[in-house]
Structures are given as structure tokens and as C-alpha cells.
């Protein structure tokens, strides 16, 4: 298992900068506070082009939710049997009645 050596906010800063470069002048990220993020469900929002903005989403019409993945490289990983190659595990907090966070997303990718 290989953990990232950077934080989610560092990833967010770099990616937001690249999105702004790609999308051209006048586009900038809208980054909600941590309390707002919990209610909105996204880390960064953008207002792009002439698409209809979402008024209840700070006017944004493009949203990004950043997550850091853990690289799982060997057969000891629970999902390794599905791909027989390294994969990323992203843990998404989702509280069930027993109070445990159990939701996970698995992404197969050539590393």
C-alpha cells in the first residue's frame, strides 16, 4: 500500500490552477468553506461559458470533488483479484446506522 505524500488541499490548488489555465481568462475557482463544502458536496466550482448556472450552488455549473487515493499493489489487496494489477482505493465517508464509515471506490488504472 502506497499513501500519497501530499494533502487533498495541495492537489486541489494544483488542479484548480490547471483548470483555470485550460479554461482561459476570466475563469477562476470558487472554493467553499469546509462547512459549506459539507452541505454543497463539492470542493471547487467554476462558472464556465454560457451554460446555465446553478443558483443554489454559488452560480457554478462545473464542480470538482477531490479525493486522495491509496495505491494497492499486490494480491493482499481485497480487490486485486478483480484486475490482477495495481489499483487505487478512494475512501468516501458515508456513515451508516452503526456509525462506521464504510463507502469505498476502487479505480483500476495502469500505474
N, CA, C and O atoms as a Tinker XYZ file with bonds, in Angstrom:
   444  protein
     1  N      0.852000   -1.165000    0.000000    73     2
     2  CA     0.000000    0.000000    0.000000    64     1     3
     3  C      0.903000    1.234000    0.000000    63     2     4     5
     4  O      1.833000    1.345000    0.798000    81     3
     5  N      0.604000    2.150000   -0.910000    73     3     6
     6  CA     1.386000    3.370000   -1.038000    64     5     7
     7  C      0.472000    4.563000   -0.813000    63     6     8     9
     8  O     -0.476000    4.778000   -1.568000    81     7
     9  N      0.760000    5.348000    0.240000    73     7    10
    10  CA    -0.034000    6.526000    0.555000    64     9    11
    11  C      0.537000    7.750000   -0.152000    63    10    12    13
    12  O      1.749000    7.822000   -0.357000    81    11
    13  N     -0.308000    8.720000   -0.531000    73    11    14
    14  CA     0.191000    9.937000   -1.177000    64    13    15
    15  C      1.034000   10.758000   -0.206000    63    14    16    17
    16  O      0.801000   10.731000    1.002000    81    15
    17  N      2.016000   11.488000   -0.737000    73    15    18
    18  CA     2.859000   12.321000    0.117000    64    17    19
    19  C      2.479000   13.799000   -0.021000    63    18    20    21
    20  O      3.330000   14.679000    0.107000    81    19
    21  N      1.208000   14.060000   -0.279000    73    19    22
    22  CA     0.687000   15.420000   -0.360000    64    21    23
    23  C     -0.750000   15.405000    0.150000    63    22    24    25
    24  O     -1.368000   14.346000    0.263000    81    23
    25  N     -1.272000   16.582000    0.454000    73    23    26
    26  CA    -2.619000   16.666000    1.020000    64    25    27
    27  C     -3.660000   16.909000   -0.065000    63    26    28    29
    28  O     -3.333000   17.270000   -1.195000    81    27
    29  N     -4.915000   16.704000    0.303000    73    27    30
    30  CA    -6.009000   16.953000   -0.632000    64    29    31
    31  C     -6.038000   18.427000   -1.046000    63    30    32    33
    32  O     -6.324000   18.738000   -2.202000    81    31
    33  N     -5.743000   19.338000   -0.106000    73    31    34
    34  CA    -5.762000   20.762000   -0.446000    64    33    35
    35  C     -4.628000   21.128000   -1.406000    63    34    36    37
    36  O     -4.794000   22.022000   -2.236000    81    35
    37  N     -3.479000   20.454000   -1.307000    73    35    38
    38  CA    -2.405000   20.682000   -2.284000    64    37    39
    39  C     -2.835000   20.216000   -3.669000    63    38    40    41
    40  O     -2.588000   20.904000   -4.660000    81    39
    41  N     -3.472000   19.057000   -3.744000    73    39    42
    42  CA    -3.999000   18.546000   -5.011000    64    41    43
    43  C     -5.016000   19.530000   -5.579000    63    42    44    45
    44  O     -4.999000   19.826000   -6.774000    81    43
    45  N     -5.888000   20.030000   -4.733000    73    43    46
    46  CA    -6.923000   20.972000   -5.150000    64    45    47
    47  C     -6.303000   22.245000   -5.733000    63    46    48    49
    48  O     -6.758000   22.731000   -6.768000    81    47
    49  N     -5.291000   22.781000   -5.093000    73    47    50
    50  CA    -4.649000   24.009000   -5.562000    64    49    51
    51  C     -4.024000   23.822000   -6.932000    63    50    52    53
    52  O     -4.214000   24.651000   -7.822000    81    51
    53  N     -3.281000   22.742000   -7.107000    73    51    54
    54  CA    -2.617000   22.485000   -8.387000    64    53    55
    55  C     -3.647000   22.263000   -9.493000    63    54    56    57
    56  O     -3.531000   22.836000  -10.577000    81    55
    57  N     -4.646000   21.437000   -9.223000    73    55    58
    58  CA    -5.663000   21.144000  -10.247000    64    57    59
    59  C     -6.492000   22.378000  -10.589000    63    58    60    61
    60  O     -6.788000   22.616000  -11.759000    81    59
    61  N     -6.868000   23.158000   -9.590000    73    59    62
    62  CA    -7.628000   24.381000   -9.858000    64    61    63
    63  C     -6.829000   25.328000  -10.746000    63    62    64    65
    64  O     -7.386000   25.945000  -11.654000    81    63
    65  N     -5.541000   25.447000  -10.494000    73    63    66
    66  CA    -4.680000   26.305000  -11.319000    64    65    67
    67  C     -4.658000   25.809000  -12.756000    63    66    68    69
    68  O     -4.741000   26.606000  -13.690000    81    67
    69  N     -4.546000   24.507000  -12.937000    73    67    70
    70  CA    -4.515000   23.936000  -14.289000    64    69    71
    71  C     -5.863000   24.098000  -14.995000    63    70    72    73
    72  O     -5.906000   24.397000  -16.188000    81    71
    73  N     -6.966000   23.902000  -14.262000    73    71    74
    74  CA    -8.286000   24.123000  -14.857000    64    73    75
    75  C     -8.403000   25.563000  -15.358000    63    74    76    77
    76  O     -8.897000   25.801000  -16.460000    81    75
    77  N     -7.952000   26.515000  -14.553000    73    75    78
    78  CA    -8.033000   27.927000  -14.946000    64    77    79
    79  C     -7.210000   28.196000  -16.195000    63    78    80    81
    80  O     -7.645000   28.943000  -17.071000    81    79
    81  N     -6.039000   27.604000  -16.289000    73    79    82
    82  CA    -5.199000   27.772000  -17.489000    64    81    83
    83  C     -5.897000   27.196000  -18.715000    63    82    84    85
    84  O     -5.929000   27.831000  -19.769000    81    83
    85  N     -6.456000   25.997000  -18.580000    73    83    86
    86  CA    -7.115000   25.329000  -19.699000    64    85    87
    87  C     -8.393000   26.034000  -20.141000    63    86    88    89
    88  O     -8.700000   26.089000  -21.332000    81    87
    89  N     -9.126000   26.565000  -19.184000    73    87    90
    90  CA   -10.423000   27.158000  -19.488000    64    89    91
    91  C    -10.327000   28.605000  -19.966000    63    90    92    93
    92  O    -11.302000   29.152000  -20.483000    81    91
    93  N     -9.182000   29.217000  -19.801000    73    91    94
    94  CA    -8.978000   30.562000  -20.331000    64    93    95
    95  C     -9.268000   31.672000  -19.343000    63    94    96    97
    96  O     -9.668000   31.435000  -18.203000    81    95
    97  N     -9.055000   32.890000  -19.813000    73    95    98
    98  CA    -9.189000   34.075000  -18.972000    64    97    99
    99  C    -10.575000   34.240000  -18.386000    63    98   100   101
   100  O    -11.574000   33.847000  -18.989000    81    99
   101  N    -10.621000   34.820000  -17.217000    73    99   102
   102  CA   -11.890000   35.105000  -16.560000    64   101   103
   103  C    -12.495000   33.940000  -15.811000    63   102   104   105
   104  O    -13.529000   34.105000  -15.164000    81   103
   105  N    -11.892000   32.773000  -15.873000    73   103   106
   106  CA   -12.402000   31.614000  -15.138000    64   105   107
   107  C    -11.538000   31.430000  -13.899000    63   106   108   109
   108  O    -10.312000   31.353000  -13.989000    81   107
   109  N    -12.175000   31.362000  -12.767000    73   107   110
   110  CA   -11.452000   31.166000  -11.517000    64   109   111
   111  C    -12.254000   30.214000  -10.630000    63   110   112   113
   112  O    -13.471000   30.105000  -10.781000    81   111
   113  N    -11.581000   29.524000   -9.708000    73   111   114
   114  CA   -12.300000   28.572000   -8.858000    64   113   115
   115  C    -13.069000   29.269000   -7.746000    63   114   116   117
   116  O    -12.639000   30.292000   -7.212000    81   115
   117  N    -14.184000   28.707000   -7.421000    73   115   118
   118  CA   -14.938000   29.125000   -6.247000    64   117   119
   119  C    -14.776000   27.987000   -5.248000    63   118   120   121
   120  O    -15.216000   26.863000   -5.490000    81   119
   121  N    -14.137000   28.295000   -4.122000    73   119   122
   122  CA   -13.821000   27.275000   -3.124000    64   121   123
   123  C    -14.630000   27.572000   -1.862000    63   122   124   125
   124  O    -14.366000   28.559000   -1.174000    81   123
   125  N    -15.614000   26.724000   -1.555000    73   123   126
   126  CA   -16.430000   26.959000   -0.361000    64   125   127
   127  C    -15.653000   26.666000    0.925000    63   126   128   129
   128  O    -14.644000   25.962000    0.908000    81   127
   129  N    -16.132000   27.209000    2.015000    73   127   130
   130  CA   -15.548000   26.890000    3.323000    64   129   131
   131  C    -15.811000   25.412000    3.614000    63   130   132   133
   132  O    -16.598000   24.769000    2.920000    81   131
   133  N    -15.154000   24.883000    4.634000    73   131   134
   134  CA   -15.365000   23.474000    4.984000    64   133   135
   135  C    -16.817000   23.204000    5.364000    63   134   136   137
   136  O    -17.364000   22.159000    5.013000    81   135
   137  N    -17.444000   24.135000    6.077000    73   135   138
   138  CA   -18.861000   23.959000    6.433000    64   137   139
   139  C    -19.735000   23.979000    5.190000    63   138   140   141
   140  O    -20.650000   23.165000    5.066000    81   139
   141  N    -19.465000   24.902000    4.261000    73   139   142
   142  CA   -20.242000   24.966000    3.025000    64   141   143
   143  C    -20.023000   23.722000    2.175000    63   142   144   145
   144  O    -20.962000   23.195000    1.578000    81   143
   145  N    -18.771000   23.253000    2.122000    73   143   146
   146  CA   -18.441000   22.060000    1.328000    64   145   147
   147  C    -19.266000   20.862000    1.787000    63   146   148   149
   148  O    -19.757000   20.082000    0.970000    81   147
   149  N    -19.409000   20.727000    3.085000    73   147   150
   150  CA   -20.192000   19.604000    3.632000    64   149   151
   151  C    -21.627000   19.634000    3.102000    63   150   152   153
   152  O    -22.192000   18.588000    2.782000    81   151
   153  N    -22.214000   20.818000    3.008000    73   151   154
   154  CA   -23.593000   20.948000    2.526000    64   153   155
   155  C    -23.695000   20.911000    1.002000    63   154   156   157
   156  O    -24.649000   20.356000    0.458000    81   155
   157  N    -22.708000   21.504000    0.308000    73   155   158
   158  CA   -22.757000   21.569000   -1.150000    64   157   159
   159  C    -22.338000   20.250000   -1.805000    63   158   160   161
   160  O    -22.907000   19.849000   -2.820000    81   159
   161  N    -21.339000   19.577000   -1.221000    73   159   162
   162  CA   -20.886000   18.300000   -1.762000    64   161   163
   163  C    -19.790000   18.409000   -2.800000    63   162   164   165
   164  O    -19.555000   17.448000   -3.533000    81   163
   165  N    -19.105000   19.551000   -2.894000    73   163   166
   166  CA   -18.000000   19.705000   -3.842000    64   165   167
   167  C    -16.907000   20.569000   -3.237000    63   166   168   169
   168  O    -17.162000   21.379000   -2.346000    81   167
   169  N    -15.667000   20.385000   -3.738000    73   167   170
   170  CA   -14.506000   21.114000   -3.237000    64   169   171
   171  C    -14.248000   22.407000   -3.998000    63   170   172   173
   172  O    -13.876000   23.417000   -3.400000    81   171
   173  N    -14.442000   22.384000   -5.311000    73   171   174
   174  CA   -14.211000   23.558000   -6.158000    64   173   175
   175  C    -15.317000   23.634000   -7.199000    63   174   176   177
   176  O    -15.758000   22.618000   -7.736000    81   175
   177  N    -15.750000   24.845000   -7.469000    73   175   178
   178  CA   -16.743000   25.062000   -8.507000    64   177   179
   179  C    -16.241000   26.122000   -9.470000    63   178   180   181
   180  O    -15.414000   26.958000   -9.105000    81   179
   181  N    -16.733000   26.092000  -10.688000    73   179   182
   182  CA   -16.340000   27.053000  -11.717000    64   181   183
   183  C    -17.593000   27.504000  -12.458000    63   182   184   185
   184  O    -18.566000   26.757000  -12.561000    81   183
   185  N    -17.562000   28.720000  -12.968000    73   183   186
   186  CA   -18.603000   29.215000  -13.855000    64   185   187
   187  C    -17.977000   29.245000  -15.235000    63   186   188   189
   188  O    -17.089000   30.054000  -15.505000    81   187
   189  N    -18.440000   28.361000  -16.109000    73   187   190
   190  CA   -17.811000   28.174000  -17.419000    64   189   191
   191  C    -18.797000   28.533000  -18.522000    63   190   192   193
   192  O    -19.935000   28.065000  -18.529000    81   191
   193  N    -18.356000   29.354000  -19.439000    73   191   194
   194  CA   -19.139000   29.657000  -20.635000    64   193   195
   195  C    -20.507000   30.225000  -20.333000    63   194   196   197
   196  O    -20.715000   30.945000  -19.357000    81   195
   197  N    -21.424000   29.877000  -21.201000    73   195   198
   198  CA   -22.775000   30.423000  -21.089000    64   197   199
   199  C    -23.779000   29.398000  -20.581000    63   198   200   201
   200  O    -24.985000   29.639000  -20.619000    81   199
   201  N    -23.290000   28.261000  -20.108000    73   199   202
   202  CA   -24.204000   27.256000  -19.542000    64   201   203
   203  C    -24.943000   27.856000  -18.358000    63   202   204   205
   204  O    -24.426000   28.727000  -17.659000    81   203
   205  N    -26.136000   27.384000  -18.150000    73   203   206
   206  CA   -26.950000   27.904000  -17.049000    64   205   207
   207  C    -26.277000   27.625000  -15.712000    63   206   208   209
   208  O    -25.945000   26.481000  -15.402000    81   207
   209  N    -26.079000   28.678000  -14.923000    73   207   210
   210  CA   -25.504000   28.458000  -13.593000    64   209   211
   211  C    -26.538000   27.846000  -12.652000    63   210   212   213
   212  O    -27.743000   27.988000  -12.859000    81   211
   213  N    -26.063000   27.184000  -11.646000    73   211   214
   214  CA   -26.939000   26.599000  -10.633000    64   213   215
   215  C    -27.029000   27.604000   -9.479000    63   214   216   217
   216  O    -26.076000   27.723000   -8.709000    81   215
   217  N    -28.138000   28.325000   -9.336000    73   215   218
   218  CA   -28.218000   29.388000   -8.334000    64   217   219
   219  C    -28.015000   28.906000   -6.902000    63   218   220   221
   220  O    -27.479000   29.646000   -6.077000    81   219
   221  N    -28.428000   27.692000   -6.593000    73   219   222
   222  CA   -28.242000   27.180000   -5.239000    64   221   223
   223  C    -26.852000   26.567000   -5.051000    63   222   224   225
   224  O    -26.568000   25.989000   -4.002000    81   223
   225  N    -25.989000   26.688000   -6.057000    73   223   226
   226  CA   -24.621000   26.164000   -5.993000    64   225   227
   227  C    -23.611000   27.280000   -6.245000    63   226   228   229
   228  O    -22.616000   27.081000   -6.942000    81   227
   229  N    -23.871000   28.448000   -5.679000    73   227   230
   230  CA   -22.998000   29.623000   -5.806000    64   229   231
   231  C    -22.823000   30.048000   -7.256000    63   230   232   233
   232  O    -21.818000   30.670000   -7.599000    81   231
   233  N    -23.782000   29.722000   -8.108000    73   231   234
   234  CA   -23.738000   30.112000   -9.510000    64   233   235
   235  C    -22.858000   29.245000  -10.387000    63   234   236   237
   236  O    -22.741000   29.502000  -11.585000    81   235
   237  N    -22.233000   28.220000   -9.815000    73   235   238
   238  CA   -21.315000   27.363000  -10.578000    64   237   239
   239  C    -22.078000   26.409000  -11.490000    63   238   240   241
   240  O    -23.230000   26.065000  -11.227000    81   239
   241  N    -21.412000   25.983000  -12.577000    73   239   242
   242  CA   -22.001000   24.975000  -13.459000    64   241   243
   243  C    -21.009000   23.855000  -13.774000    63   242   244   245
   244  O    -21.293000   22.993000  -14.606000    81   243
   245  N    -19.845000   23.862000  -13.111000    73   243   246
   246  CA   -18.849000   22.795000  -13.229000    64   245   247
   247  C    -18.294000   22.580000  -11.823000    63   246   248   249
   248  O    -17.845000   23.524000  -11.174000    81   247
   249  N    -18.330000   21.330000  -11.358000    73   247   250
   250  CA   -17.962000   21.037000   -9.981000    64   249   251
   251  C    -16.891000   19.948000   -9.925000    63   250   252   253
   252  O    -16.874000   19.034000  -10.750000    81   251
   253  N    -15.993000   20.061000   -8.931000    73   251   254
   254  CA   -14.937000   19.069000   -8.740000    64   253   255
   255  C    -14.914000   18.675000   -7.268000    63   254   256   257
   256  O    -14.930000   19.531000   -6.384000    81   255
   257  N    -14.875000   17.369000   -7.017000    73   255   258
   258  CA   -14.704000   16.843000   -5.669000    64   257   259
   259  C    -13.380000   16.099000   -5.658000    63   258   260   261
   260  O    -13.231000   15.094000   -6.354000    81   259
   261  N    -12.426000   16.570000   -4.888000    73   259   262
   262  CA   -11.100000   15.967000   -4.844000    64   261   263
   263  C    -11.027000   14.890000   -3.777000    63   262   264   265
   264  O    -11.554000   15.055000   -2.677000    81   263
   265  N    -10.374000   13.788000   -4.107000    73   263   266
   266  CA   -10.119000   12.710000   -3.161000    64   265   267
   267  C     -8.719000   12.165000   -3.427000    63   266   268   269
   268  O     -8.294000   12.055000   -4.577000    81   267
   269  N     -8.016000   11.828000   -2.365000    73   267   270
   270  CA    -6.719000   11.188000   -2.499000    64   269   271
   271  C     -6.926000    9.677000   -2.465000    63   270   272   273
   272  O     -7.730000    9.169000   -1.683000    81   271
   273  N     -6.203000    8.975000   -3.310000    73   271   274
   274  CA    -6.309000    7.524000   -3.353000    64   273   275
   275  C     -5.102000    6.856000   -2.714000    63   274   276   277
   276  O     -4.020000    7.436000   -2.621000    81   275
   277  N     -5.313000    5.648000   -2.285000    73   275   278
   278  CA    -4.234000    4.804000   -1.783000    64   277   279
   279  C     -3.940000    3.778000   -2.866000    63   278   280   281
   280  O     -4.851000    3.092000   -3.331000    81   279
   281  N     -2.682000    3.663000   -3.272000    73   279   282
   282  CA    -2.305000    2.698000   -4.292000    64   281   283
   283  C     -2.148000    1.325000   -3.650000    63   282   284   285
   284  O     -1.362000    1.149000   -2.720000    81   283
   285  N     -2.897000    0.366000   -4.152000    73   283   286
   286  CA    -2.828000   -1.016000   -3.688000    64   285   287
   287  C     -2.118000   -1.809000   -4.779000    63   286   288   289
   288  O     -2.578000   -1.862000   -5.919000    81   287
   289  N     -0.983000   -2.431000   -4.417000    73   287   290
   290  CA    -0.130000   -3.018000   -5.450000    64   289   291
   291  C     -0.053000   -4.538000   -5.486000    63   290   292   293
   292  O      0.468000   -5.089000   -6.456000    81   291
   293  N     -0.535000   -5.220000   -4.498000    73   291   294
   294  CA    -0.318000   -6.660000   -4.503000    64   293   295
   295  C     -1.555000   -7.473000   -4.218000    63   294   296   297
   296  O     -2.625000   -6.920000   -3.967000    81   295
   297  N     -1.417000   -8.781000   -4.255000    73   295   298
   298  CA    -2.550000   -9.673000   -4.069000    64   297   299
   299  C     -3.166000   -9.617000   -2.670000    63   298   300   301
   300  O     -4.236000  -10.186000   -2.451000    81   299
   301  N     -2.516000   -8.948000   -1.728000    73   299   302
   302  CA    -3.117000   -8.824000   -0.389000    64   301   303
   303  C     -4.256000   -7.806000   -0.388000    63   302   304   305
   304  O     -5.039000   -7.764000    0.561000    81   303
   305  N     -4.360000   -6.989000   -1.430000    73   303   306
   306  CA    -5.469000   -6.044000   -1.543000    64   305   307
   307  C     -6.761000   -6.781000   -1.854000    63   306   308   309
   308  O     -6.777000   -7.696000   -2.677000    81   307
   309  N     -7.845000   -6.381000   -1.196000    73   307   310
   310  CA    -9.118000   -7.099000   -1.315000    64   309   311
   311  C     -9.653000   -7.145000   -2.740000    63   310   312   313
   312  O    -10.288000   -8.131000   -3.113000    81   311
   313  N     -9.423000   -6.122000   -3.543000    73   311   314
   314  CA    -9.972000   -6.081000   -4.901000    64   313   315
   315  C     -8.968000   -6.536000   -5.966000    63   314   316   317
   316  O     -9.292000   -6.550000   -7.154000    81   315
   317  N     -7.773000   -6.902000   -5.554000    73   315   318
   318  CA    -6.732000   -7.287000   -6.513000    64   317   319
   319  C     -7.194000   -8.425000   -7.431000    63   318   320   321
   320  O     -6.830000   -8.471000   -8.606000    81   319
   321  N     -7.972000   -9.313000   -6.898000    73   319   322
   322  CA    -8.442000  -10.467000   -7.674000    64   321   323
   323  C     -9.300000  -10.045000   -8.875000    63   322   324   325
   324  O     -9.438000  -10.804000   -9.834000    81   323
   325  N     -9.875000   -8.840000   -8.825000    73   323   326
   326  CA   -10.708000   -8.365000   -9.940000    64   325   327
   327  C     -9.888000   -7.949000  -11.155000    63   326   328   329
   328  O    -10.365000   -8.051000  -12.285000    81   327
   329  N     -8.643000   -7.474000  -10.933000    73   327   330
   330  CA    -7.858000   -6.927000  -12.046000    64   329   331
   331  C     -6.467000   -7.545000  -12.176000    63   330   332   333
   332  O     -5.870000   -7.494000  -13.252000    81   331
   333  N     -5.950000   -8.117000  -11.115000    73   331   334
   334  CA    -4.593000   -8.677000  -11.092000    64   333   335
   335  C     -3.548000   -7.641000  -11.492000    63   334   336   337
   336  O     -2.570000   -7.960000  -12.169000    81   335
   337  N     -3.762000   -6.413000  -11.073000    73   335   338
   338  CA    -2.800000   -5.329000  -11.279000    64   337   339
   339  C     -3.082000   -4.250000  -10.241000    63   338   340   341
   340  O     -4.144000   -4.263000   -9.619000    81   339
   341  N     -2.153000   -3.317000  -10.042000    73   339   342
   342  CA    -2.350000   -2.269000   -9.037000    64   341   343
   343  C     -3.632000   -1.468000   -9.283000    63   342   344   345
   344  O     -4.080000   -1.316000  -10.420000    81   343
   345  N     -4.204000   -0.966000   -8.198000    73   343   346
   346  CA    -5.404000   -0.141000   -8.301000    64   345   347
   347  C     -5.395000    0.897000   -7.180000    63   346   348   349
   348  O     -4.655000    0.777000   -6.204000    81   347
   349  N     -6.228000    1.907000   -7.344000    73   347   350
   350  CA    -6.362000    2.937000   -6.323000    64   349   351
   351  C     -7.645000    2.716000   -5.527000    63   350   352   353
   352  O     -8.683000    2.360000   -6.084000    81   351
   353  N     -7.555000    2.935000   -4.209000    73   351   354
   354  CA    -8.727000    2.873000   -3.350000    64   353   355
   355  C     -8.992000    4.285000   -2.838000    63   354   356   357
   356  O     -8.118000    4.910000   -2.237000    81   355
   357  N    -10.193000    4.777000   -3.078000    73   355   358
   358  CA   -10.620000    6.083000   -2.588000    64   357   359
   359  C    -11.693000    5.849000   -1.545000    63   358   360   361
   360  O    -12.700000    5.199000   -1.827000    81   359
   361  N    -11.497000    6.358000   -0.367000    73   359   362
   362  CA   -12.474000    6.162000    0.686000    64   361   363
   363  C    -13.374000    7.385000    0.760000    63   362   364   365
   364  O    -12.901000    8.505000    0.954000    81   363
   365  N    -14.659000    7.165000    0.607000    73   363   366
   366  CA   -15.649000    8.231000    0.655000    64   365   367
   367  C    -16.420000    8.067000    1.963000    63   366   368   369
   368  O    -17.095000    7.054000    2.144000    81   367
   369  N    -16.340000    9.024000    2.871000    73   367   370
   370  CA   -17.079000    8.873000    4.130000    64   369   371
   371  C    -18.578000    8.783000    3.891000    63   370   372   373
   372  O    -19.163000    9.617000    3.201000    81   371
   373  N    -19.180000    7.775000    4.464000    73   371   374
   374  CA   -20.624000    7.604000    4.407000    64   373   375
   375  C    -21.007000    6.860000    5.667000    63   374   376   377
   376  O    -20.691000    5.680000    5.821000    81   375
   377  N    -21.680000    7.541000    6.560000    73   375   378
   378  CA   -21.985000    6.949000    7.860000    64   377   379
   379  C    -23.273000    6.135000    7.793000    63   378   380   381
   380  O    -24.323000    6.626000    7.379000    81   379
   381  N    -23.162000    4.906000    8.205000    73   379   382
   382  CA   -24.324000    4.033000    8.320000    64   381   383
   383  C    -24.857000    4.101000    9.752000    63   382   384   385
   384  O    -24.296000    4.810000   10.587000    81   383
   385  N    -25.905000    3.389000   10.032000    73   383   386
   386  CA   -26.505000    3.434000   11.368000    64   385   387
   387  C    -25.540000    3.025000   12.466000    63   386   388   389
   388  O    -25.634000    3.522000   13.589000    81   387
   389  N    -24.623000    2.136000   12.160000    73   387   390
   390  CA   -23.687000    1.684000   13.192000    64   389   391
   391  C    -22.561000    2.697000   13.418000    63   390   392   393
   392  O    -21.684000    2.471000   14.252000    81   391
   393  N    -22.581000    3.811000   12.682000    73   391   394
   394  CA   -21.614000    4.871000   12.901000    64   393   395
   395  C    -20.286000    4.685000   12.203000    63   394   396   397
   396  O    -19.391000    5.515000   12.366000    81   395
   397  N    -20.125000    3.609000   11.420000    73   395   398
   398  CA   -18.858000    3.360000   10.743000    64   397   399
   399  C    -18.885000    3.940000    9.336000    63   398   400   401
   400  O    -19.902000    3.876000    8.644000    81   399
   401  N    -17.755000    4.508000    8.921000    73   399   402
   402  CA   -17.614000    4.982000    7.547000    64   401   403
   403  C    -17.181000    3.803000    6.691000    63   402   404   405
   404  O    -16.091000    3.265000    6.882000    81   403
   405  N    -18.032000    3.395000    5.743000    73   403   406
   406  CA   -17.731000    2.159000    5.034000    64   405   407
   407  C    -17.656000    2.285000    3.516000    63   406   408   409
   408  O    -17.211000    1.344000    2.859000    81   407
   409  N    -18.072000    3.408000    2.933000    73   407   410
   410  CA   -18.105000    3.504000    1.480000    64   409   411
   411  C    -16.697000    3.635000    0.909000    63   410   412   413
   412  O    -15.876000    4.394000    1.424000    81   411
   413  N    -16.428000    2.893000   -0.155000    73   411   414
   414  CA   -15.125000    2.942000   -0.827000    64   413   415
   415  C    -15.357000    2.875000   -2.324000    63   414   416   417
   416  O    -16.325000    2.271000   -2.786000    81   415
   417  N    -14.473000    3.492000   -3.073000    73   415   418
   418  CA   -14.498000    3.411000   -4.528000    64   417   419
   419  C    -13.163000    2.824000   -4.952000    63   418   420   421
   420  O    -12.118000    3.208000   -4.428000    81   419
   421  N    -13.193000    1.901000   -5.894000    73   419   422
   422  CA   -11.979000    1.283000   -6.392000    64   421   423
   423  C    -11.808000    1.670000   -7.860000    63   422   424   425
   424  O    -12.746000    1.568000   -8.651000    81   423
   425  N    -10.613000    2.109000   -8.212000    73   423   426
   426  CA   -10.325000    2.530000   -9.578000    64   425   427
   427  C     -9.170000    1.707000  -10.101000    63   426   428   429
   428  O     -8.063000    1.740000   -9.563000    81   427
   429  N     -9.444000    0.976000  -11.148000    73   427   430
   430  CA    -8.403000    0.206000  -11.820000    64   429   431
   431  C     -7.706000    1.120000  -12.815000    63   430   432   433
   432  O     -8.359000    1.748000  -13.649000    81   431
   433  N     -6.412000    1.196000  -12.732000    73   431   434
   434  CA    -5.663000    2.040000  -13.669000    64   433   435
   435  C     -4.276000    1.464000  -13.852000    63   434   436   437
   436  O     -3.706000    0.887000  -12.927000    81   435
   437  N     -3.752000    1.620000  -15.015000    73   435   438
   438  CA    -2.371000    1.216000  -15.249000    64   437   439
   439  C     -1.471000    2.210000  -14.548000    63   438   440   441
   440  O     -1.563000    3.410000  -14.805000    81   439
   441  N     -0.605000    1.740000  -13.668000    73   439   442
   442  CA     0.247000    2.628000  -12.875000    64   441   443
   443  C      1.644000    2.636000  -13.429000    63   442   444
   444  O      2.515000    3.325000  -12.898000    81   443
